[in-house]
Structures are given as C-alpha cells and as structure tokens.
Amino acid sequence: MDVALSMTNYLFSKEEYEEKNLIFSPLSIQAALAVMDAGSDGRTSFSPSSDLTPLITSPL
C-alpha cells in the first residue's frame, strides 16, 4: 500500500491539480500493480513497484 500512498502524494502535489476536483483510489492502483506483478515473470517480477510510479502517472 506504500506505493499507492506515494502515488497519491505525487498526484496531489502537482500544481496542475491544485484547483481541480480529483477522485483517486489508492486501493485500485494497488490492485492494478498486484495484477501486473502476478502476470510478470523473471526480473520484472522482482522490481519494486515504486519504479512504476512515473510510468503510471505520466499520462495524467
């Protein structure tokens, strides 16, 4: 759950979201990361999930 909370802090600290309403579920991000981990194999499976944070939040 640390990754989801870290991502929440990252999103809410961005200036572009300061005056906007944002609905965000850390639990859904944790679930998505768990599914990605379950489907990965080898080196990817052992990578810390926090390495994925910039990749997931970049399109936002």
PDB file of N, CA, C and O in Angstrom:
ATOM      1  N   MET A   1       0.816  -1.191   0.000  1.00  0.00           N
ATOM      2  CA  MET A   1       0.000   0.000   0.000  1.00  0.00           C
ATOM      3  C   MET A   1       0.862   1.258   0.000  1.00  0.00           C
ATOM      4  O   MET A   1       0.369   2.340  -0.319  1.00  0.00           O
ATOM      5  N   ASP A   2       2.138   1.136   0.351  1.00  0.00           N
ATOM      6  CA  ASP A   2       3.030   2.295   0.364  1.00  0.00           C
ATOM      7  C   ASP A   2       3.138   2.939  -1.011  1.00  0.00           C
ATOM      8  O   ASP A   2       3.206   4.163  -1.123  1.00  0.00           O
ATOM      9  N   VAL A   3       3.153   2.122  -2.051  1.00  0.00           N
ATOM     10  CA  VAL A   3       3.265   2.650  -3.412  1.00  0.00           C
ATOM     11  C   VAL A   3       2.034   3.474  -3.755  1.00  0.00           C
ATOM     12  O   VAL A   3       2.148   4.552  -4.338  1.00  0.00           O
ATOM     13  N   ALA A   4       0.873   2.976  -3.399  1.00  0.00           N
ATOM     14  CA  ALA A   4      -0.364   3.700  -3.688  1.00  0.00           C
ATOM     15  C   ALA A   4      -0.402   5.033  -2.943  1.00  0.00           C
ATOM     16  O   ALA A   4      -0.821   6.042  -3.511  1.00  0.00           O
ATOM     17  N   LEU A   5       0.022   5.053  -1.705  1.00  0.00           N
ATOM     18  CA  LEU A   5       0.046   6.303  -0.946  1.00  0.00           C
ATOM     19  C   LEU A   5       1.094   7.260  -1.492  1.00  0.00           C
ATOM     20  O   LEU A   5       0.878   8.471  -1.530  1.00  0.00           O
ATOM     21  N   SER A   6       2.219   6.721  -1.910  1.00  0.00           N
ATOM     22  CA  SER A   6       3.252   7.548  -2.530  1.00  0.00           C
ATOM     23  C   SER A   6       2.728   8.180  -3.816  1.00  0.00           C
ATOM     24  O   SER A   6       2.988   9.351  -4.095  1.00  0.00           O
ATOM     25  N   MET A   7       1.994   7.401  -4.589  1.00  0.00           N
ATOM     26  CA  MET A   7       1.425   7.911  -5.833  1.00  0.00           C
ATOM     27  C   MET A   7       0.372   8.981  -5.547  1.00  0.00           C
ATOM     28  O   MET A   7       0.278   9.973  -6.269  1.00  0.00           O
ATOM     29  N   THR A   8      -0.407   8.780  -4.505  1.00  0.00           N
ATOM     30  CA  THR A   8      -1.406   9.773  -4.115  1.00  0.00           C
ATOM     31  C   THR A   8      -0.732  11.089  -3.760  1.00  0.00           C
ATOM     32  O   THR A   8      -1.165  12.149  -4.211  1.00  0.00           O
ATOM     33  N   ASN A   9       0.310  11.031  -2.966  1.00  0.00           N
ATOM     34  CA  ASN A   9       1.056  12.245  -2.611  1.00  0.00           C
ATOM     35  C   ASN A   9       1.641  12.910  -3.845  1.00  0.00           C
ATOM     36  O   ASN A   9       1.635  14.136  -3.958  1.00  0.00           O
ATOM     37  N   TYR A  10       2.146  12.105  -4.770  1.00  0.00           N
ATOM     38  CA  TYR A  10       2.728  12.637  -6.002  1.00  0.00           C
ATOM     39  C   TYR A  10       1.672  13.385  -6.816  1.00  0.00           C
ATOM     40  O   TYR A  10       1.913  14.499  -7.280  1.00  0.00           O
ATOM     41  N   LEU A  11       0.510  12.770  -6.986  1.00  0.00           N
ATOM     42  CA  LEU A  11      -0.543  13.399  -7.786  1.00  0.00           C
ATOM     43  C   LEU A  11      -1.057  14.680  -7.150  1.00  0.00           C
ATOM     44  O   LEU A  11      -1.217  15.692  -7.832  1.00  0.00           O
ATOM     45  N   PHE A  12      -1.316  14.643  -5.850  1.00  0.00           N
ATOM     46  CA  PHE A  12      -1.884  15.809  -5.197  1.00  0.00           C
ATOM     47  C   PHE A  12      -0.872  16.933  -4.992  1.00  0.00           C
ATOM     48  O   PHE A  12      -1.266  18.051  -4.661  1.00  0.00           O
ATOM     49  N   SER A  13       0.399  16.671  -5.178  1.00  0.00           N
ATOM     50  CA  SER A  13       1.398  17.726  -5.041  1.00  0.00           C
ATOM     51  C   SER A  13       1.619  18.474  -6.355  1.00  0.00           C
ATOM     52  O   SER A  13       2.284  19.510  -6.369  1.00  0.00           O
ATOM     53  N   LYS A  14       1.074  17.969  -7.451  1.00  0.00           N
ATOM     54  CA  LYS A  14       1.247  18.631  -8.745  1.00  0.00           C
ATOM     55  C   LYS A  14       0.413  19.913  -8.791  1.00  0.00           C
ATOM     56  O   LYS A  14      -0.753  19.930  -8.395  1.00  0.00           O
ATOM     57  N   GLU A  15       1.028  20.967  -9.274  1.00  0.00           N
ATOM     58  CA  GLU A  15       0.388  22.274  -9.325  1.00  0.00           C
ATOM     59  C   GLU A  15      -0.855  22.274 -10.217  1.00  0.00           C
ATOM     60  O   GLU A  15      -1.820  22.981  -9.928  1.00  0.00           O
ATOM     61  N   GLU A  16      -0.841  21.500 -11.284  1.00  0.00           N
ATOM     62  CA  GLU A  16      -1.964  21.498 -12.225  1.00  0.00           C
ATOM     63  C   GLU A  16      -3.253  20.927 -11.629  1.00  0.00           C
ATOM     64  O   GLU A  16      -4.333  21.140 -12.179  1.00  0.00           O
ATOM     65  N   TYR A  17      -3.151  20.210 -10.518  1.00  0.00           N
ATOM     66  CA  TYR A  17      -4.333  19.640  -9.880  1.00  0.00           C
ATOM     67  C   TYR A  17      -4.762  20.420  -8.641  1.00  0.00           C
ATOM     68  O   TYR A  17      -5.688  20.007  -7.943  1.00  0.00           O
ATOM     69  N   GLU A  18      -4.101  21.541  -8.359  1.00  0.00           N
ATOM     70  CA  GLU A  18      -4.380  22.301  -7.141  1.00  0.00           C
ATOM     71  C   GLU A  18      -5.829  22.753  -7.027  1.00  0.00           C
ATOM     72  O   GLU A  18      -6.438  22.604  -5.967  1.00  0.00           O
ATOM     73  N   GLU A  19      -6.386  23.296  -8.089  1.00  0.00           N
ATOM     74  CA  GLU A  19      -7.730  23.857  -8.026  1.00  0.00           C
ATOM     75  C   GLU A  19      -8.754  22.991  -8.751  1.00  0.00           C
ATOM     76  O   GLU A  19      -9.783  23.496  -9.199  1.00  0.00           O
ATOM     77  N   LYS A  20      -8.487  21.711  -8.870  1.00  0.00           N
ATOM     78  CA  LYS A  20      -9.402  20.806  -9.553  1.00  0.00           C
ATOM     79  C   LYS A  20      -9.868  19.719  -8.603  1.00  0.00           C
ATOM     80  O   LYS A  20      -9.180  19.366  -7.645  1.00  0.00           O
ATOM     81  N   ASN A  21     -11.038  19.204  -8.888  1.00  0.00           N
ATOM     82  CA  ASN A  21     -11.545  18.059  -8.135  1.00  0.00           C
ATOM     83  C   ASN A  21     -10.924  16.807  -8.726  1.00  0.00           C
ATOM     84  O   ASN A  21     -10.933  16.615  -9.942  1.00  0.00           O
ATOM     85  N   LEU A  22     -10.398  15.976  -7.884  1.00  0.00           N
ATOM     86  CA  LEU A  22      -9.728  14.764  -8.339  1.00  0.00           C
ATOM     87  C   LEU A  22     -10.188  13.597  -7.484  1.00  0.00           C
ATOM     88  O   LEU A  22     -10.083  13.627  -6.258  1.00  0.00           O
ATOM     89  N   ILE A  23     -10.697  12.574  -8.145  1.00  0.00           N
ATOM     90  CA  ILE A  23     -11.091  11.353  -7.439  1.00  0.00           C
ATOM     91  C   ILE A  23     -10.038  10.310  -7.743  1.00  0.00           C
ATOM     92  O   ILE A  23      -9.736  10.029  -8.903  1.00  0.00           O
ATOM     93  N   PHE A  24      -9.489   9.744  -6.696  1.00  0.00           N
ATOM     94  CA  PHE A  24      -8.364   8.830  -6.854  1.00  0.00           C
ATOM     95  C   PHE A  24      -8.464   7.751  -5.797  1.00  0.00           C
ATOM     96  O   PHE A  24      -8.632   8.054  -4.615  1.00  0.00           O
ATOM     97  N   SER A  25      -8.363   6.508  -6.200  1.00  0.00           N
ATOM     98  CA  SER A  25      -8.444   5.403  -5.254  1.00  0.00           C
ATOM     99  C   SER A  25      -7.095   4.696  -5.153  1.00  0.00           C
ATOM    100  O   SER A  25      -6.706   3.982  -6.078  1.00  0.00           O
ATOM    101  N   PRO A  26      -6.375   4.883  -4.043  1.00  0.00           N
ATOM    102  CA  PRO A  26      -5.102   4.179  -3.872  1.00  0.00           C
ATOM    103  C   PRO A  26      -5.270   2.663  -3.917  1.00  0.00           C
ATOM    104  O   PRO A  26      -4.370   1.951  -4.362  1.00  0.00           O
ATOM    105  N   LEU A  27      -6.411   2.172  -3.460  1.00  0.00           N
ATOM    106  CA  LEU A  27      -6.650   0.736  -3.467  1.00  0.00           C
ATOM    107  C   LEU A  27      -6.722   0.186  -4.891  1.00  0.00           C
ATOM    108  O   LEU A  27      -6.231  -0.912  -5.151  1.00  0.00           O
ATOM    109  N   SER A  28      -7.326   0.935  -5.816  1.00  0.00           N
ATOM    110  CA  SER A  28      -7.403   0.462  -7.201  1.00  0.00           C
ATOM    111  C   SER A  28      -6.020   0.425  -7.847  1.00  0.00           C
ATOM    112  O   SER A  28      -5.738  -0.464  -8.651  1.00  0.00           O
ATOM    113  N   ILE A  29      -5.160   1.376  -7.505  1.00  0.00           N
ATOM    114  CA  ILE A  29      -3.790   1.359  -8.030  1.00  0.00           C
ATOM    115  C   ILE A  29      -3.039   0.163  -7.465  1.00  0.00           C
ATOM    116  O   ILE A  29      -2.301  -0.507  -8.188  1.00  0.00           O
ATOM    117  N   GLN A  30      -3.224  -0.108  -6.181  1.00  0.00           N
ATOM    118  CA  GLN A  30      -2.568  -1.264  -5.564  1.00  0.00           C
ATOM    119  C   GLN A  30      -3.034  -2.552  -6.228  1.00  0.00           C
ATOM    120  O   GLN A  30      -2.232  -3.456  -6.464  1.00  0.00           O
ATOM    121  N   ALA A  31      -4.324  -2.639  -6.529  1.00  0.00           N
ATOM    122  CA  ALA A  31      -4.866  -3.831  -7.195  1.00  0.00           C
ATOM    123  C   ALA A  31      -4.287  -3.973  -8.602  1.00  0.00           C
ATOM    124  O   ALA A  31      -3.945  -5.079  -9.019  1.00  0.00           O
ATOM    125  N   ALA A  32      -4.175  -2.871  -9.333  1.00  0.00           N
ATOM    126  CA  ALA A  32      -3.607  -2.915 -10.685  1.00  0.00           C
ATOM    127  C   ALA A  32      -2.144  -3.354 -10.647  1.00  0.00           C
ATOM    128  O   ALA A  32      -1.712  -4.144 -11.487  1.00  0.00           O
ATOM    129  N   LEU A  33      -1.386  -2.850  -9.687  1.00  0.00           N
ATOM    130  CA  LEU A  33       0.015  -3.253  -9.560  1.00  0.00           C
ATOM    131  C   LEU A  33       0.132  -4.726  -9.179  1.00  0.00           C
ATOM    132  O   LEU A  33       1.051  -5.411  -9.627  1.00  0.00           O
ATOM    133  N   ALA A  34      -0.786  -5.213  -8.361  1.00  0.00           N
ATOM    134  CA  ALA A  34      -0.774  -6.629  -7.978  1.00  0.00           C
ATOM    135  C   ALA A  34      -1.050  -7.519  -9.184  1.00  0.00           C
ATOM    136  O   ALA A  34      -0.427  -8.570  -9.335  1.00  0.00           O
ATOM    137  N   VAL A  35      -1.979  -7.105 -10.043  1.00  0.00           N
ATOM    138  CA  VAL A  35      -2.280  -7.871 -11.260  1.00  0.00           C
ATOM    139  C   VAL A  35      -1.075  -7.861 -12.197  1.00  0.00           C
ATOM    140  O   VAL A  35      -0.742  -8.887 -12.791  1.00  0.00           O
ATOM    141  N   MET A  36      -0.422  -6.707 -12.332  1.00  0.00           N
ATOM    142  CA  MET A  36       0.768  -6.627 -13.189  1.00  0.00           C
ATOM    143  C   MET A  36       1.886  -7.507 -12.644  1.00  0.00           C
ATOM    144  O   MET A  36       2.591  -8.162 -13.411  1.00  0.00           O
ATOM    145  N   ASP A  37       2.052  -7.525 -11.331  1.00  0.00           N
ATOM    146  CA  ASP A  37       3.084  -8.359 -10.720  1.00  0.00           C
ATOM    147  C   ASP A  37       2.777  -9.841 -10.919  1.00  0.00           C
ATOM    148  O   ASP A  37       3.677 -10.638 -11.184  1.00  0.00           O
ATOM    149  N   ALA A  38       1.512 -10.201 -10.789  1.00  0.00           N
ATOM    150  CA  ALA A  38       1.121 -11.604 -10.957  1.00  0.00           C
ATOM    151  C   ALA A  38       1.352 -12.075 -12.392  1.00  0.00           C
ATOM    152  O   ALA A  38       1.659 -13.245 -12.622  1.00  0.00           O
ATOM    153  N   GLY A  39       1.205 -11.170 -13.350  1.00  0.00           N
ATOM    154  CA  GLY A  39       1.379 -11.539 -14.753  1.00  0.00           C
ATOM    155  C   GLY A  39       2.798 -11.419 -15.256  1.00  0.00           C
ATOM    156  O   GLY A  39       3.091 -11.817 -16.383  1.00  0.00           O
ATOM    157  N   SER A  40       3.688 -10.877 -14.439  1.00  0.00           N
ATOM    158  CA  SER A  40       5.075 -10.700 -14.876  1.00  0.00           C
ATOM    159  C   SER A  40       5.916 -11.904 -14.479  1.00  0.00           C
ATOM    160  O   SER A  40       5.528 -12.719 -13.642  1.00  0.00           O
ATOM    161  N   ASP A  41       7.066 -11.981 -15.104  1.00  0.00           N
ATOM    162  CA  ASP A  41       7.943 -13.116 -14.854  1.00  0.00           C
ATOM    163  C   ASP A  41       9.389 -12.628 -14.835  1.00  0.00           C
ATOM    164  O   ASP A  41       9.707 -11.604 -15.440  1.00  0.00           O
ATOM    165  N   GLY A  42      10.237 -13.333 -14.165  1.00  0.00           N
ATOM    166  CA  GLY A  42      11.670 -13.025 -14.178  1.00  0.00           C
ATOM    167  C   GLY A  42      12.013 -11.752 -13.442  1.00  0.00           C
ATOM    168  O   GLY A  42      11.499 -11.486 -12.356  1.00  0.00           O
ATOM    169  N   ARG A  43      12.898 -10.962 -14.050  1.00  0.00           N
ATOM    170  CA  ARG A  43      13.415  -9.751 -13.418  1.00  0.00           C
ATOM    171  C   ARG A  43      12.321  -8.726 -13.142  1.00  0.00           C
ATOM    172  O   ARG A  43      12.353  -8.041 -12.119  1.00  0.00           O
ATOM    173  N   THR A  44      11.358  -8.618 -14.046  1.00  0.00           N
ATOM    174  CA  THR A  44      10.265  -7.669 -13.864  1.00  0.00           C
ATOM    175  C   THR A  44       9.474  -7.976 -12.608  1.00  0.00           C
ATOM    176  O   THR A  44       9.024  -7.065 -11.914  1.00  0.00           O
ATOM    177  N   SER A  45       9.306  -9.238 -12.317  1.00  0.00           N
ATOM    178  CA  SER A  45       8.545  -9.647 -11.144  1.00  0.00           C
ATOM    179  C   SER A  45       9.224  -9.210  -9.850  1.00  0.00           C
ATOM    180  O   SER A  45       8.548  -8.994  -8.844  1.00  0.00           O
ATOM    181  N   PHE A  46      10.527  -9.078  -9.859  1.00  0.00           N
ATOM    182  CA  PHE A  46      11.261  -8.716  -8.648  1.00  0.00           C
ATOM    183  C   PHE A  46      11.500  -7.218  -8.516  1.00  0.00           C
ATOM    184  O   PHE A  46      12.036  -6.776  -7.500  1.00  0.00           O
ATOM    185  N   SER A  47      11.117  -6.421  -9.517  1.00  0.00           N
ATOM    186  CA  SER A  47      11.314  -4.976  -9.456  1.00  0.00           C
ATOM    187  C   SER A  47      10.374  -4.364  -8.426  1.00  0.00           C
ATOM    188  O   SER A  47       9.215  -4.768  -8.330  1.00  0.00           O
ATOM    189  N   PRO A  48      10.859  -3.397  -7.658  1.00  0.00           N
ATOM    190  CA  PRO A  48       9.966  -2.721  -6.713  1.00  0.00           C
ATOM    191  C   PRO A  48       8.861  -1.987  -7.466  1.00  0.00           C
ATOM    192  O   PRO A  48       9.114  -1.378  -8.506  1.00  0.00           O
ATOM    193  N   SER A  49       7.661  -2.041  -6.955  1.00  0.00           N
ATOM    194  CA  SER A  49       6.524  -1.405  -7.620  1.00  0.00           C
ATOM    195  C   SER A  49       6.687   0.102  -7.722  1.00  0.00           C
ATOM    196  O   SER A  49       6.115   0.719  -8.621  1.00  0.00           O
ATOM    197  N   SER A  50       7.451   0.708  -6.825  1.00  0.00           N
ATOM    198  CA  SER A  50       7.619   2.157  -6.865  1.00  0.00           C
ATOM    199  C   SER A  50       8.353   2.600  -8.123  1.00  0.00           C
ATOM    200  O   SER A  50       8.267   3.768  -8.500  1.00  0.00           O
ATOM    201  N   ASP A  51       9.072   1.696  -8.781  1.00  0.00           N
ATOM    202  CA  ASP A  51       9.722   2.036 -10.042  1.00  0.00           C
ATOM    203  C   ASP A  51       8.703   2.334 -11.131  1.00  0.00           C
ATOM    204  O   ASP A  51       9.032   2.996 -12.115  1.00  0.00           O
ATOM    205  N   LEU A  52       7.480   1.860 -10.974  1.00  0.00           N
ATOM    206  CA  LEU A  52       6.437   2.043 -11.977  1.00  0.00           C
ATOM    207  C   LEU A  52       5.684   3.354 -11.805  1.00  0.00           C
ATOM    208  O   LEU A  52       4.949   3.759 -12.707  1.00  0.00           O
ATOM    209  N   THR A  53       5.846   4.019 -10.686  1.00  0.00           N
ATOM    210  CA  THR A  53       5.076   5.223 -10.400  1.00  0.00           C
ATOM    211  C   THR A  53       5.172   6.280 -11.496  1.00  0.00           C
ATOM    212  O   THR A  53       4.127   6.776 -11.917  1.00  0.00           O
ATOM    213  N   PRO A  54       6.360   6.661 -11.990  1.00  0.00           N
ATOM    214  CA  PRO A  54       6.411   7.671 -13.051  1.00  0.00           C
ATOM    215  C   PRO A  54       5.743   7.207 -14.343  1.00  0.00           C
ATOM    216  O   PRO A  54       5.178   8.023 -15.070  1.00  0.00           O
ATOM    217  N   LEU A  55       5.800   5.926 -14.633  1.00  0.00           N
ATOM    218  CA  LEU A  55       5.181   5.419 -15.857  1.00  0.00           C
ATOM    219  C   LEU A  55       3.668   5.491 -15.794  1.00  0.00           C
ATOM    220  O   LEU A  55       3.009   5.770 -16.796  1.00  0.00           O
ATOM    221  N   ILE A  56       3.127   5.242 -14.634  1.00  0.00           N
ATOM    222  CA  ILE A  56       1.674   5.247 -14.489  1.00  0.00           C
ATOM    223  C   ILE A  56       1.137   6.670 -14.428  1.00  0.00           C
ATOM    224  O   ILE A  56       0.074   6.947 -14.985  1.00  0.00           O
ATOM    225  N   THR A  57       1.837   7.568 -13.771  1.00  0.00           N
ATOM    226  CA  THR A  57       1.329   8.924 -13.592  1.00  0.00           C
ATOM    227  C   THR A  57       1.681   9.853 -14.736  1.00  0.00           C
ATOM    228  O   THR A  57       1.126  10.949 -14.805  1.00  0.00           O
ATOM    229  N   SER A  58       2.579   9.472 -15.644  1.00  0.00           N
ATOM    230  CA  SER A  58       2.981  10.372 -16.720  1.00  0.00           C
ATOM    231  C   SER A  58       1.833  10.775 -17.643  1.00  0.00           C
ATOM    232  O   SER A  58       1.799  11.932 -18.060  1.00  0.00           O
ATOM    233  N   PRO A  59       0.882   9.885 -17.992  1.00  0.00           N
ATOM    234  CA  PRO A  59      -0.210  10.326 -18.857  1.00  0.00           C
ATOM    235  C   PRO A  59      -1.221  11.227 -18.156  1.00  0.00           C
ATOM    236  O   PRO A  59      -2.025  11.881 -18.820  1.00  0.00           O
ATOM    237  N   LEU A  60      -1.191  11.271 -16.833  1.00  0.00           N
ATOM    238  CA  LEU A  60      -2.194  12.057 -16.107  1.00  0.00           C
ATOM    239  C   LEU A  60      -1.925  13.500 -16.217  1.00  0.00           C
ATOM    240  O   LEU A  60      -2.670  14.310 -15.666  1.00  0.00           O
TER     241      LEU A  60
END
